[in-house]
């Protein structure tokens, strides 16, 4: 069952056009966020800190996933033409601002409506992006 799940994730990421290093980062971060969210849900009756940390990590993973998807899609096209460059810039500004607006909306809702711990959210937001250098260092150790 787990191998079927891994194969479906690999197929999905390849179909979306992610390169191999980005696939590795996304798979690792997805597994990490899934584990954090699972433990956060289990620890919710005791303390909500781990739950809010996992919510921040989930939000950061979502943000990174769509940023990587946008960058890989847009830079695979030829943007030398002036019209394509203008369309690229408009699309980039719109999608980046929309992604940041949605992230900000969820952060606002977590902090104001549900009284989330701000430090847990900040740490959670940094976890998926902090794992990228860790994966690169690990890759360097494996090749030497």
N, CA, C and O atoms as CSV, one atom per row, in Angstrom:
chain,resi,resn,atom,element,x,y,z
A,1,UNK,N,N,0.819,-1.192,0.000
A,1,UNK,CA,C,0.000,0.000,0.000
A,1,UNK,C,C,0.869,1.265,0.000
A,1,UNK,O,O,0.584,2.232,-0.706
A,2,UNK,N,N,1.941,1.234,0.813
A,2,UNK,CA,C,2.821,2.398,0.869
A,2,UNK,C,C,3.564,2.573,-0.448
A,2,UNK,O,O,3.772,3.699,-0.899
A,3,UNK,N,N,3.967,1.457,-1.072
A,3,UNK,CA,C,4.669,1.577,-2.356
A,3,UNK,C,C,3.742,2.124,-3.441
A,3,UNK,O,O,4.186,2.874,-4.310
A,4,UNK,N,N,2.470,1.759,-3.399
A,4,UNK,CA,C,1.503,2.334,-4.347
A,4,UNK,C,C,1.356,3.830,-4.129
A,4,UNK,O,O,1.256,4.597,-5.086
A,5,UNK,N,N,1.343,4.243,-2.859
A,5,UNK,CA,C,1.235,5.663,-2.528
A,5,UNK,C,C,2.477,6.412,-3.015
A,5,UNK,O,O,2.360,7.501,-3.577
A,6,UNK,N,N,3.669,5.837,-2.805
A,6,UNK,CA,C,4.902,6.464,-3.280
A,6,UNK,C,C,4.918,6.561,-4.805
A,6,UNK,O,O,5.318,7.583,-5.362
A,7,UNK,N,N,4.484,5.502,-5.471
A,7,UNK,CA,C,4.457,5.516,-6.934
A,7,UNK,C,C,3.484,6.558,-7.459
A,7,UNK,O,O,3.766,7.219,-8.458
A,8,UNK,N,N,2.340,6.714,-6.797
A,8,UNK,CA,C,1.377,7.719,-7.253
A,8,UNK,C,C,1.911,9.131,-7.034
A,8,UNK,O,O,1.660,10.019,-7.849
A,9,UNK,N,N,2.644,9.346,-5.944
A,9,UNK,CA,C,3.246,10.662,-5.714
A,9,UNK,C,C,4.326,10.932,-6.760
A,9,UNK,O,O,4.390,12.031,-7.311
A,10,UNK,N,N,5.174,9.939,-7.037
A,10,UNK,CA,C,6.210,10.110,-8.062
A,10,UNK,C,C,5.604,10.402,-9.423
A,10,UNK,O,O,6.091,11.267,-10.151
A,11,UNK,N,N,4.550,9.689,-9.767
A,11,UNK,CA,C,3.879,9.909,-11.046
A,11,UNK,C,C,3.280,11.314,-11.115
A,11,UNK,O,O,3.387,11.986,-12.140
A,12,UNK,N,N,2.652,11.754,-10.028
A,12,UNK,CA,C,2.046,13.088,-9.992
A,12,UNK,C,C,3.110,14.176,-10.160
A,12,UNK,O,O,2.925,15.111,-10.939
A,13,UNK,N,N,4.223,14.054,-9.429
A,13,UNK,CA,C,5.272,15.069,-9.514
A,13,UNK,C,C,5.924,15.090,-10.889
A,13,UNK,O,O,6.252,16.163,-11.396
A,14,UNK,N,N,6.118,13.929,-11.499
A,14,UNK,CA,C,6.684,13.888,-12.848
A,14,UNK,C,C,5.713,14.481,-13.857
A,14,UNK,O,O,6.123,15.178,-14.785
A,15,UNK,N,N,4.420,14.202,-13.675
A,15,UNK,CA,C,3.413,14.736,-14.592
A,15,UNK,C,C,3.350,16.257,-14.496
A,15,UNK,O,O,3.106,16.931,-15.497
A,16,UNK,N,N,3.569,16.802,-13.296
A,16,UNK,CA,C,3.557,18.252,-13.119
A,16,UNK,C,C,4.822,18.921,-13.637
A,16,UNK,O,O,4.881,20.148,-13.725
A,17,UNK,N,N,5.848,18.120,-13.985
A,17,UNK,CA,C,7.044,18.670,-14.600
A,17,UNK,C,C,8.132,19.078,-13.629
A,17,UNK,O,O,9.006,19.861,-14.000
A,18,UNK,N,N,8.119,18.584,-12.402
A,18,UNK,CA,C,9.161,18.920,-11.441
A,18,UNK,C,C,10.441,18.163,-11.776
A,18,UNK,O,O,10.403,16.996,-12.165
A,19,UNK,N,N,11.567,18.841,-11.622
A,19,UNK,CA,C,12.854,18.180,-11.842
A,19,UNK,C,C,13.161,17.266,-10.655
A,19,UNK,O,O,12.512,17.348,-9.613
A,20,UNK,N,N,14.150,16.402,-10.826
A,20,UNK,CA,C,14.470,15.399,-9.803
A,20,UNK,C,C,14.853,16.014,-8.449
A,20,UNK,O,O,14.370,15.530,-7.426
A,21,UNK,N,N,15.703,17.063,-8.389
A,21,UNK,CA,C,16.015,17.631,-7.065
A,21,UNK,C,C,14.796,18.239,-6.373
A,21,UNK,O,O,14.641,18.112,-5.159
A,22,UNK,N,N,13.937,18.897,-7.143
A,22,UNK,CA,C,12.731,19.486,-6.546
A,22,UNK,C,C,11.784,18.384,-6.093
A,22,UNK,O,O,11.124,18.522,-5.063
A,23,UNK,N,N,11.709,17.292,-6.850
A,23,UNK,CA,C,10.877,16.156,-6.431
A,23,UNK,C,C,11.352,15.604,-5.094
A,23,UNK,O,O,10.547,15.281,-4.221
A,24,UNK,N,N,12.672,15.499,-4.943
A,24,UNK,CA,C,13.228,14.987,-3.688
A,24,UNK,C,C,12.857,15.900,-2.528
A,24,UNK,O,O,12.438,15.424,-1.473
A,25,UNK,N,N,13.007,17.201,-2.713
A,25,UNK,CA,C,12.672,18.159,-1.660
A,25,UNK,C,C,11.181,18.090,-1.338
A,25,UNK,O,O,10.799,18.078,-0.168
A,26,UNK,N,N,10.339,18.045,-2.367
A,26,UNK,CA,C,8.894,18.011,-2.135
A,26,UNK,C,C,8.469,16.735,-1.418
A,26,UNK,O,O,7.637,16.781,-0.512
A,27,UNK,N,N,9.032,15.602,-1.817
A,27,UNK,CA,C,8.666,14.337,-1.160
A,27,UNK,C,C,9.115,14.325,0.299
A,27,UNK,O,O,8.367,13.902,1.180
A,28,UNK,N,N,10.328,14.787,0.549
A,28,UNK,CA,C,10.822,14.825,1.923
A,28,UNK,C,C,9.985,15.772,2.779
A,28,UNK,O,O,9.589,15.426,3.892
A,29,UNK,N,N,9.718,16.968,2.253
A,29,UNK,CA,C,8.933,17.939,3.009
A,29,UNK,C,C,7.491,17.475,3.205
A,29,UNK,O,O,6.900,17.729,4.254
A,30,UNK,N,N,6.922,16.803,2.217
A,30,UNK,CA,C,5.556,16.286,2.369
A,30,UNK,C,C,5.507,15.239,3.476
A,30,UNK,O,O,4.583,15.239,4.290
A,31,UNK,N,N,6.493,14.351,3.512
A,31,UNK,CA,C,6.531,13.337,4.566
A,31,UNK,C,C,6.724,13.992,5.938
A,31,UNK,O,O,6.083,13.602,6.914
A,32,UNK,N,N,7.605,14.983,6.001
A,32,UNK,CA,C,7.854,15.683,7.262
A,32,UNK,C,C,6.604,16.413,7.753
A,32,UNK,O,O,6.252,16.332,8.930
A,33,UNK,N,N,5.941,17.121,6.847
A,33,UNK,CA,C,4.728,17.853,7.225
A,33,UNK,C,C,3.617,16.890,7.628
A,33,UNK,O,O,2.873,17.164,8.570
A,34,UNK,N,N,3.497,15.765,6.925
A,34,UNK,CA,C,2.496,14.765,7.284
A,34,UNK,C,C,2.750,14.225,8.694
A,34,UNK,O,O,1.819,14.089,9.487
A,35,UNK,N,N,4.010,13.920,8.999
A,35,UNK,CA,C,4.332,13.435,10.343
A,35,UNK,C,C,4.075,14.499,11.402
A,35,UNK,O,O,3.497,14.207,12.449
A,36,UNK,N,N,4.496,15.720,11.136
A,36,UNK,CA,C,4.253,16.807,12.087
A,36,UNK,C,C,2.764,17.019,12.328
A,36,UNK,O,O,2.326,17.193,13.465
A,37,UNK,N,N,1.994,17.003,11.246
A,37,UNK,CA,C,0.549,17.227,11.383
A,37,UNK,C,C,-0.106,16.074,12.136
A,37,UNK,O,O,-1.011,16.293,12.942
A,38,UNK,N,N,0.341,14.861,11.880
A,38,UNK,CA,C,-0.210,13.701,12.601
A,38,UNK,C,C,0.083,13.798,14.091
A,38,UNK,O,O,-0.807,13.610,14.921
A,39,UNK,N,N,1.349,14.097,14.428
A,39,UNK,CA,C,1.699,14.245,15.840
A,39,UNK,C,C,1.001,15.454,16.465
A,39,UNK,O,O,0.616,15.419,17.634
A,40,UNK,N,N,0.842,16.522,15.682
A,40,UNK,CA,C,0.141,17.702,16.185
A,40,UNK,C,C,-1.309,17.414,16.509
A,40,UNK,O,O,-1.835,17.899,17.512
A,41,UNK,N,N,-1.960,16.627,15.665
A,41,UNK,CA,C,-3.352,16.251,15.940
A,41,UNK,C,C,-3.459,15.346,17.161
A,41,UNK,O,O,-4.384,15.475,17.963
A,42,UNK,N,N,-2.492,14.419,17.296
A,42,UNK,CA,C,-2.525,13.523,18.453
A,42,UNK,C,C,-2.237,14.276,19.754
A,42,UNK,O,O,-2.792,13.939,20.800
A,43,UNK,N,N,-1.376,15.290,19.695
A,43,UNK,CA,C,-1.021,16.047,20.893
A,43,UNK,C,C,-1.975,17.193,21.175
A,43,UNK,O,O,-1.816,17.885,22.181
A,44,UNK,N,N,-2.951,17.412,20.325
A,44,UNK,CA,C,-3.877,18.539,20.482
A,44,UNK,C,C,-4.611,18.548,21.821
A,44,UNK,O,O,-4.766,19.622,22.401
A,45,UNK,N,N,-5.072,17.402,22.346
A,45,UNK,CA,C,-5.732,17.461,23.661
A,45,UNK,C,C,-4.800,17.905,24.797
A,45,UNK,O,O,-5.257,18.481,25.784
A,46,UNK,N,N,-3.497,17.637,24.659
A,46,UNK,CA,C,-2.549,18.016,25.705
A,46,UNK,C,C,-2.097,19.462,25.573
A,46,UNK,O,O,-2.141,20.229,26.535
A,47,UNK,N,N,-1.661,19.826,24.368
A,47,UNK,CA,C,-1.159,21.173,24.123
A,47,UNK,C,C,-1.281,21.462,22.634
A,47,UNK,O,O,-1.040,20.583,21.806
A,48,UNK,N,N,-1.651,22.677,22.294
A,48,UNK,CA,C,-1.878,23.033,20.894
A,48,UNK,C,C,-0.616,23.538,20.200
A,48,UNK,O,O,-0.660,23.828,19.005
A,49,UNK,N,N,0.508,23.652,20.911
A,49,UNK,CA,C,1.711,24.216,20.335
A,49,UNK,C,C,2.199,23.417,19.136
A,49,UNK,O,O,2.508,24.005,18.100
A,50,UNK,N,N,2.277,22.096,19.244
A,50,UNK,CA,C,2.736,21.260,18.138
A,50,UNK,C,C,1.745,21.293,16.972
A,50,UNK,O,O,2.145,21.206,15.811
A,51,UNK,N,N,0.463,21.419,17.280
A,51,UNK,CA,C,-0.536,21.534,16.217
A,51,UNK,C,C,-0.328,22.816,15.415
A,51,UNK,O,O,-0.382,22.785,14.186
A,52,UNK,N,N,-0.088,23.949,16.093
A,52,UNK,CA,C,0.123,25.200,15.369
A,52,UNK,C,C,1.443,25.192,14.616
A,52,UNK,O,O,1.554,25.798,13.550
A,53,UNK,N,N,2.448,24.509,15.163
A,53,UNK,CA,C,3.705,24.348,14.440
A,53,UNK,C,C,3.460,23.581,13.145
A,53,UNK,O,O,3.986,23.951,12.095
A,54,UNK,N,N,2.672,22.526,13.215
A,54,UNK,CA,C,2.385,21.734,12.012
A,54,UNK,C,C,1.519,22.506,11.022
A,54,UNK,O,O,1.663,22.325,9.813
A,55,UNK,N,N,0.634,23.352,11.505
A,55,UNK,CA,C,-0.163,24.191,10.596
A,55,UNK,C,C,0.731,25.181,9.849
A,55,UNK,O,O,0.536,25.419,8.657
A,56,UNK,N,N,1.708,25.755,10.548
A,56,UNK,CA,C,2.666,26.643,9.892
A,56,UNK,C,C,3.500,25.901,8.862
A,56,UNK,O,O,3.765,26.423,7.780
A,57,UNK,N,N,3.918,24.675,9.198
A,57,UNK,CA,C,4.704,23.874,8.254
A,57,UNK,C,C,3.870,23.504,7.031
A,57,UNK,O,O,4.368,23.521,5.906
A,58,UNK,N,N,2.608,23.171,7.253
A,58,UNK,CA,C,1.709,22.843,6.148
A,58,UNK,C,C,1.512,24.046,5.230
A,58,UNK,O,O,1.526,23.907,4.007
A,59,UNK,N,N,1.334,25.205,5.809
A,59,UNK,CA,C,1.165,26.423,5.023
A,59,UNK,C,C,2.432,26.756,4.231
A,59,UNK,O,O,2.353,27.176,3.077
A,60,UNK,N,N,3.583,26.569,4.846
A,60,UNK,CA,C,4.846,26.819,4.152
A,60,UNK,C,C,5.071,25.809,3.031
A,60,UNK,O,O,5.554,26.169,1.958
A,61,UNK,N,N,4.723,24.547,3.277
A,61,UNK,CA,C,4.865,23.535,2.226
A,61,UNK,C,C,3.960,23.868,1.048
A,61,UNK,O,O,4.385,23.767,-0.103
A,62,UNK,N,N,2.730,24.260,1.316
A,62,UNK,CA,C,1.793,24.638,0.246
A,62,UNK,C,C,2.365,25.799,-0.568
A,62,UNK,O,O,2.321,25.790,-1.798
A,63,UNK,N,N,2.892,26.780,0.124
A,63,UNK,CA,C,3.453,27.949,-0.535
A,63,UNK,C,C,4.651,27.558,-1.402
A,63,UNK,O,O,4.761,28.013,-2.541
A,64,UNK,N,N,5.551,26.717,-0.876
A,64,UNK,CA,C,6.727,26.292,-1.627
A,64,UNK,C,C,6.336,25.437,-2.829
A,64,UNK,O,O,6.924,25.579,-3.901
A,65,UNK,N,N,5.355,24.555,-2.667
A,65,UNK,CA,C,4.919,23.698,-3.764
A,65,UNK,C,C,4.450,24.530,-4.961
A,65,UNK,O,O,4.871,24.289,-6.092
A,66,UNK,N,N,3.578,25.507,-4.708
A,66,UNK,CA,C,3.061,26.300,-5.818
A,66,UNK,C,C,4.097,27.277,-6.367
A,66,UNK,O,O,4.047,27.620,-7.548
A,67,UNK,N,N,5.026,27.727,-5.541
A,67,UNK,CA,C,6.112,28.548,-6.060
A,67,UNK,C,C,6.998,27.726,-6.989
A,67,UNK,O,O,7.353,28.185,-8.074
A,68,UNK,N,N,7.357,26.514,-6.569
A,68,UNK,CA,C,8.185,25.647,-7.414
A,68,UNK,C,C,7.453,25.280,-8.699
A,68,UNK,O,O,8.064,25.233,-9.766
A,69,UNK,N,N,6.158,25.021,-8.608
A,69,UNK,CA,C,5.372,24.683,-9.797
A,69,UNK,C,C,5.352,25.856,-10.775
A,69,UNK,O,O,5.528,25.672,-11.979
A,70,UNK,N,N,5.138,27.056,-10.253
A,70,UNK,CA,C,5.086,28.239,-11.108
A,70,UNK,C,C,6.441,28.486,-11.769
A,70,UNK,O,O,6.505,28.739,-12.972
A,71,UNK,N,N,7.511,28.415,-11.001
A,71,UNK,CA,C,8.837,28.698,-11.544
A,71,UNK,C,C,9.218,27.677,-12.607
A,71,UNK,O,O,9.749,28.040,-13.656
A,72,UNK,N,N,8.948,26.401,-12.341
A,72,UNK,CA,C,9.307,25.383,-13.331
A,72,UNK,C,C,8.470,25.525,-14.605
A,72,UNK,O,O,8.981,25.319,-15.706
A,73,UNK,N,N,7.211,25.868,-14.466
A,73,UNK,CA,C,6.373,26.035,-15.656
A,73,UNK,C,C,6.761,27.269,-16.460
A,73,UNK,O,O,6.854,27.210,-17.686
A,74,UNK,N,N,6.984,28.372,-15.780
A,74,UNK,CA,C,7.227,29.612,-16.496
A,74,UNK,C,C,8.612,29.659,-17.129
A,74,UNK,O,O,8.772,30.227,-18.209
A,75,UNK,N,N,9.609,29.078,-16.484
A,75,UNK,CA,C,10.947,29.143,-17.051
A,75,UNK,C,C,11.219,28.036,-18.054
A,75,UNK,O,O,12.293,27.988,-18.652
A,76,UNK,N,N,10.255,27.150,-18.242
A,76,UNK,CA,C,10.413,26.160,-19.296
A,76,UNK,C,C,10.018,26.749,-20.650
A,76,UNK,O,O,10.344,26.177,-21.690
A,77,UNK,N,N,9.322,27.882,-20.646
A,77,UNK,CA,C,8.947,28.544,-21.893
A,77,UNK,C,C,10.034,29.518,-22.316
A,77,UNK,O,O,10.878,29.916,-21.513
A,78,UNK,N,N,10.003,29.889,-23.569
A,78,UNK,CA,C,10.937,30.870,-24.089
A,78,UNK,C,C,10.353,32.250,-23.847
A,78,UNK,O,O,9.312,32.588,-24.411
A,79,UNK,N,N,11.012,33.060,-23.012
A,79,UNK,CA,C,10.481,34.377,-22.666
A,79,UNK,C,C,11.317,35.495,-23.290
A,79,UNK,O,O,11.402,36.593,-22.739
A,80,UNK,N,N,11.929,35.215,-24.433
A,80,UNK,CA,C,12.744,36.231,-25.086
A,80,UNK,C,C,11.871,37.270,-25.772
A,80,UNK,O,O,12.211,38.453,-25.780
A,81,UNK,N,N,10.760,36.849,-26.343
A,81,UNK,CA,C,9.844,37.754,-27.029
A,81,UNK,C,C,9.297,38.783,-26.037
A,81,UNK,O,O,9.020,38.456,-24.883
A,82,UNK,N,N,9.143,40.031,-26.498
A,82,UNK,CA,C,8.681,41.110,-25.619
A,82,UNK,C,C,7.258,40.856,-25.111
A,82,UNK,O,O,6.954,41.136,-23.951
A,83,UNK,N,N,6.391,40.328,-25.974
A,83,UNK,CA,C,5.018,40.063,-25.554
A,83,UNK,C,C,4.992,38.960,-24.493
A,83,UNK,O,O,4.269,39.072,-23.503
A,84,UNK,N,N,5.775,37.899,-24.693
A,84,UNK,CA,C,5.832,36.822,-23.707
A,84,UNK,C,C,6.411,37.313,-22.389
A,84,UNK,O,O,5.964,36.897,-21.320
A,85,UNK,N,N,7.407,38.198,-22.459
A,85,UNK,CA,C,8.002,38.740,-21.243
A,85,UNK,C,C,6.976,39.553,-20.468
A,85,UNK,O,O,6.901,39.458,-19.243
A,86,UNK,N,N,6.189,40.351,-21.175
A,86,UNK,CA,C,5.158,41.162,-20.510
A,86,UNK,C,C,4.106,40.266,-19.877
A,86,UNK,O,O,3.717,40.494,-18.731
A,87,UNK,N,N,3.636,39.251,-20.597
A,87,UNK,CA,C,2.653,38.320,-20.041
A,87,UNK,C,C,3.238,37.553,-18.857
A,87,UNK,O,O,2.549,37.297,-17.869
A,88,UNK,N,N,4.507,37.194,-18.967
A,88,UNK,CA,C,5.165,36.484,-17.875
A,88,UNK,C,C,5.199,37.347,-16.621
A,88,UNK,O,O,4.891,36.873,-15.528
A,89,UNK,N,N,5.569,38.600,-16.776
A,89,UNK,CA,C,5.671,39.491,-15.618
A,89,UNK,C,C,4.304,39.728,-14.975
A,89,UNK,O,O,4.188,39.737,-13.749
A,90,UNK,N,N,3.283,39.917,-15.789
A,90,UNK,CA,C,1.938,40.125,-15.241
A,90,UNK,C,C,1.468,38.880,-14.508
A,90,UNK,O,O,0.924,38.969,-13.407
A,91,UNK,N,N,1.676,37.724,-15.115
A,91,UNK,CA,C,1.261,36.478,-14.484
A,91,UNK,C,C,2.050,36.230,-13.200
A,91,UNK,O,O,1.491,35.789,-12.196
A,92,UNK,N,N,3.344,36.515,-13.237
A,92,UNK,CA,C,4.182,36.308,-12.060
A,92,UNK,C,C,3.743,37.207,-10.917
A,92,UNK,O,O,3.633,36.751,-9.779
A,93,UNK,N,N,3.494,38.456,-11.198
A,93,UNK,CA,C,3.062,39.386,-10.159
A,93,UNK,C,C,1.704,38.967,-9.596
A,93,UNK,O,O,1.513,38.967,-8.380
A,94,UNK,N,N,0.772,38.613,-10.460
A,94,UNK,CA,C,-0.553,38.212,-10.001
A,94,UNK,C,C,-0.500,36.942,-9.151
A,94,UNK,O,O,-1.060,36.903,-8.056
A,95,UNK,N,N,0.171,35.908,-9.652
A,95,UNK,CA,C,0.190,34.635,-8.925
A,95,UNK,C,C,0.994,34.718,-7.630
A,95,UNK,O,O,0.619,34.111,-6.627
A,96,UNK,N,N,2.094,35.463,-7.647
A,96,UNK,CA,C,2.873,35.611,-6.413
A,96,UNK,C,C,2.082,36.364,-5.356
A,96,UNK,O,O,2.065,35.975,-4.188
A,97,UNK,N,N,1.435,37.433,-5.767
A,97,UNK,CA,C,0.644,38.192,-4.809
A,97,UNK,C,C,-0.562,37.395,-4.314
A,97,UNK,O,O,-0.922,37.481,-3.140
A,98,UNK,N,N,-1.182,36.628,-5.196
A,98,UNK,CA,C,-2.306,35.797,-4.781
A,98,UNK,C,C,-1.849,34.740,-3.777
A,98,UNK,O,O,-2.515,34.506,-2.769
A,99,UNK,N,N,-0.714,34.104,-4.056
A,99,UNK,CA,C,-0.173,33.091,-3.143
A,99,UNK,C,C,0.151,33.710,-1.789
A,99,UNK,O,O,-0.171,33.130,-0.752
A,100,UNK,N,N,0.780,34.872,-1.787
A,100,UNK,CA,C,1.106,35.545,-0.528
A,100,UNK,C,C,-0.142,36.038,0.196
A,100,UNK,O,O,-0.185,36.020,1.426
A,101,UNK,N,N,-1.164,36.481,-0.550
A,101,UNK,CA,C,-2.413,36.909,0.066
A,101,UNK,C,C,-3.097,35.740,0.777
A,101,UNK,O,O,-3.578,35.890,1.900
A,102,UNK,N,N,-3.139,34.585,0.128
A,102,UNK,CA,C,-3.773,33.414,0.740
A,102,UNK,C,C,-3.002,32.981,1.977
A,102,UNK,O,O,-3.602,32.637,2.995
A,103,UNK,N,N,-1.675,32.997,1.896
A,103,UNK,CA,C,-0.855,32.656,3.056
A,103,UNK,C,C,-1.109,33.638,4.203
A,103,UNK,O,O,-1.290,33.232,5.351
A,104,UNK,N,N,-1.119,34.916,3.881
A,104,UNK,CA,C,-1.397,35.934,4.900
A,104,UNK,C,C,-2.783,35.809,5.500
A,104,UNK,O,O,-2.967,36.019,6.699
A,105,UNK,N,N,-3.759,35.468,4.672
A,105,UNK,CA,C,-5.117,35.286,5.175
A,105,UNK,C,C,-5.176,34.153,6.194
A,105,UNK,O,O,-5.778,34.296,7.258
A,106,UNK,N,N,-4.539,33.014,5.857
A,106,UNK,CA,C,-4.540,31.893,6.796
A,106,UNK,C,C,-3.780,32.231,8.070
A,106,UNK,O,O,-4.213,31.864,9.163
A,107,UNK,N,N,-2.648,32.928,7.945
A,107,UNK,CA,C,-1.911,33.323,9.143
A,107,UNK,C,C,-2.747,34.251,10.018
A,107,UNK,O,O,-2.757,34.114,11.241
A,108,UNK,N,N,-3.442,35.189,9.396
A,108,UNK,CA,C,-4.320,36.092,10.142
A,108,UNK,C,C,-5.433,35.312,10.845
A,108,UNK,O,O,-5.734,35.558,12.013
A,109,UNK,N,N,-6.036,34.372,10.122
A,109,UNK,CA,C,-7.105,33.575,10.720
A,109,UNK,C,C,-6.574,32.732,11.878
A,109,UNK,O,O,-7.225,32.627,12.918
A,110,UNK,N,N,-5.400,32.132,11.704
A,110,UNK,CA,C,-4.818,31.334,12.788
A,110,UNK,C,C,-4.554,32.192,14.019
A,110,UNK,O,O,-4.852,31.789,15.144
A,111,UNK,N,N,-3.991,33.380,13.798
A,111,UNK,CA,C,-3.605,34.225,14.929
A,111,UNK,C,C,-4.783,34.912,15.599
A,111,UNK,O,O,-4.852,34.973,16.826
A,112,UNK,N,N,-5.708,35.428,14.803
A,112,UNK,CA,C,-6.783,36.242,15.368
A,112,UNK,C,C,-8.007,35.412,15.735
A,112,UNK,O,O,-8.542,35.545,16.836
A,113,UNK,N,N,-8.445,34.568,14.831
A,113,UNK,CA,C,-9.682,33.832,15.075
A,113,UNK,C,C,-9.487,32.640,16.009
A,113,UNK,O,O,-10.374,32.319,16.799
A,114,UNK,N,N,-8.312,31.974,15.920
A,114,UNK,CA,C,-8.108,30.764,16.718
A,114,UNK,C,C,-7.024,30.934,17.773
A,114,UNK,O,O,-6.674,29.967,18.449
A,115,UNK,N,N,-6.490,32.126,17.929
A,115,UNK,CA,C,-5.480,32.441,18.951
A,115,UNK,C,C,-4.310,31.460,18.937
A,115,UNK,O,O,-3.952,30.884,19.964
A,116,UNK,N,N,-3.738,31.286,17.785
A,116,UNK,CA,C,-2.588,30.391,17.634
A,116,UNK,C,C,-1.360,30.998,18.294
A,116,UNK,O,O,-1.254,32.216,18.441
A,117,UNK,N,N,-0.444,30.138,18.684
A,117,UNK,CA,C,0.820,30.589,19.239
A,117,UNK,C,C,1.682,31.134,18.100
A,117,UNK,O,O,2.034,30.386,17.187
A,118,UNK,N,N,2.029,32.428,18.137
A,118,UNK,CA,C,2.777,33.003,17.014
A,118,UNK,C,C,4.162,32.380,16.838
A,118,UNK,O,O,4.636,32.252,15.709
A,119,UNK,N,N,4.813,31.995,17.924
A,119,UNK,CA,C,6.138,31.399,17.807
A,119,UNK,C,C,6.065,30.016,17.167
A,119,UNK,O,O,6.948,29.642,16.396
A,120,UNK,N,N,5.029,29.266,17.479
A,120,UNK,CA,C,4.855,27.954,16.850
A,120,UNK,C,C,4.623,28.112,15.348
A,120,UNK,O,O,5.160,27.345,14.549
A,121,UNK,N,N,3.826,29.104,14.968
A,121,UNK,CA,C,3.593,29.346,13.542
A,121,UNK,C,C,4.872,29.765,12.828
A,121,UNK,O,O,5.137,29.315,11.713
A,122,UNK,N,N,5.662,30.619,13.461
A,122,UNK,CA,C,6.908,31.080,12.834
A,122,UNK,C,C,7.877,29.926,12.654
A,122,UNK,O,O,8.486,29.787,11.593
A,123,UNK,N,N,8.025,29.106,13.667
A,123,UNK,CA,C,8.917,27.951,13.555
A,123,UNK,C,C,8.388,26.992,12.494
A,123,UNK,O,O,9.159,26.464,11.693
A,124,UNK,N,N,7.074,26.763,12.485
A,124,UNK,CA,C,6.481,25.877,11.488
A,124,UNK,C,C,6.657,26.390,10.070
A,124,UNK,O,O,6.882,25.607,9.147
A,125,UNK,N,N,6.555,27.700,9.892
A,125,UNK,CA,C,6.744,28.268,8.555
A,125,UNK,C,C,8.177,28.087,8.054
A,125,UNK,O,O,8.405,28.015,6.847
A,126,UNK,N,N,9.127,28.014,8.960
A,126,UNK,CA,C,10.521,27.896,8.536
A,126,UNK,C,C,10.979,26.458,8.348
A,126,UNK,O,O,12.017,26.234,7.727
A,127,UNK,N,N,10.250,25.479,8.857
A,127,UNK,CA,C,10.710,24.085,8.798
A,127,UNK,C,C,10.875,23.560,7.374
A,127,UNK,O,O,11.957,23.066,7.059
A,128,UNK,N,N,9.876,23.632,6.492
A,128,UNK,CA,C,10.082,23.070,5.146
A,128,UNK,C,C,11.213,23.742,4.372
A,128,UNK,O,O,11.948,23.069,3.648
A,129,UNK,N,N,11.361,25.048,4.512
A,129,UNK,CA,C,12.433,25.719,3.779
A,129,UNK,C,C,13.795,25.465,4.412
A,129,UNK,O,O,14.811,25.491,3.717
A,130,UNK,N,N,13.831,25.220,5.712
A,130,UNK,CA,C,15.098,24.914,6.376
A,130,UNK,C,C,15.600,23.521,6.009
A,130,UNK,O,O,16.786,23.232,6.165
A,131,UNK,N,N,14.724,22.670,5.531
A,131,UNK,CA,C,15.131,21.313,5.163
A,131,UNK,C,C,15.848,21.263,3.811
A,131,UNK,O,O,16.521,20.275,3.519
A,132,UNK,N,N,15.722,22.287,2.993
A,132,UNK,CA,C,16.378,22.295,1.684
A,132,UNK,C,C,17.898,22.264,1.830
A,132,UNK,O,O,18.536,21.430,1.187
A,133,UNK,N,N,18.518,23.139,2.651
A,133,UNK,CA,C,19.973,23.027,2.821
A,133,UNK,C,C,20.395,21.709,3.472
A,133,UNK,O,O,21.463,21.181,3.161
A,134,UNK,N,N,19.568,21.176,4.369
A,134,UNK,CA,C,19.886,19.899,5.008
A,134,UNK,C,C,19.954,18.801,3.953
A,134,UNK,O,O,20.867,17.975,3.982
A,135,UNK,N,N,19.002,18.781,3.024
A,135,UNK,CA,C,19.015,17.785,1.958
A,135,UNK,C,C,20.220,17.968,1.040
A,135,UNK,O,O,20.803,16.982,0.587
A,136,UNK,N,N,20.600,19.212,0.760
A,136,UNK,CA,C,21.763,19.461,-0.090
A,136,UNK,C,C,23.054,19.022,0.600
A,136,UNK,O,O,23.932,18.448,-0.045
A,137,UNK,N,N,23.179,19.285,1.900
A,137,UNK,CA,C,24.362,18.855,2.640
A,137,UNK,C,C,24.416,17.337,2.682
A,137,UNK,O,O,25.487,16.748,2.533
A,138,UNK,N,N,23.278,16.705,2.884
A,138,UNK,CA,C,23.220,15.250,2.911
A,138,UNK,C,C,23.621,14.667,1.555
A,138,UNK,O,O,24.287,13.633,1.494
A,139,UNK,N,N,23.216,15.330,0.474
A,139,UNK,CA,C,23.589,14.875,-0.860
A,139,UNK,C,C,25.094,14.948,-1.054
A,139,UNK,O,O,25.698,14.044,-1.630
A,140,UNK,N,N,25.707,16.048,-0.561
A,140,UNK,CA,C,27.149,16.214,-0.698
A,140,UNK,C,C,27.902,15.138,0.080
A,140,UNK,O,O,28.930,14.650,-0.389
A,141,UNK,N,N,27.414,14.764,1.247
A,141,UNK,CA,C,28.068,13.732,2.044
A,141,UNK,C,C,27.975,12.375,1.365
A,141,UNK,O,O,28.903,11.571,1.457
A,142,UNK,N,N,26.863,12.111,0.685
A,142,UNK,CA,C,26.675,10.822,0.029
A,142,UNK,C,C,27.538,10.666,-1.212
A,142,UNK,O,O,27.876,9.540,-1.578
A,143,UNK,N,N,27.903,11.753,-1.866
A,143,UNK,CA,C,28.676,11.664,-3.095
A,143,UNK,C,C,30.171,11.589,-2.850
A,143,UNK,O,O,30.920,11.170,-3.732
A,144,UNK,N,N,30.613,11.982,-1.679
A,144,UNK,CA,C,32.071,11.995,-1.399
A,144,UNK,C,C,32.561,10.636,-1.000
A,144,UNK,O,O,33.750,10.464,-0.731
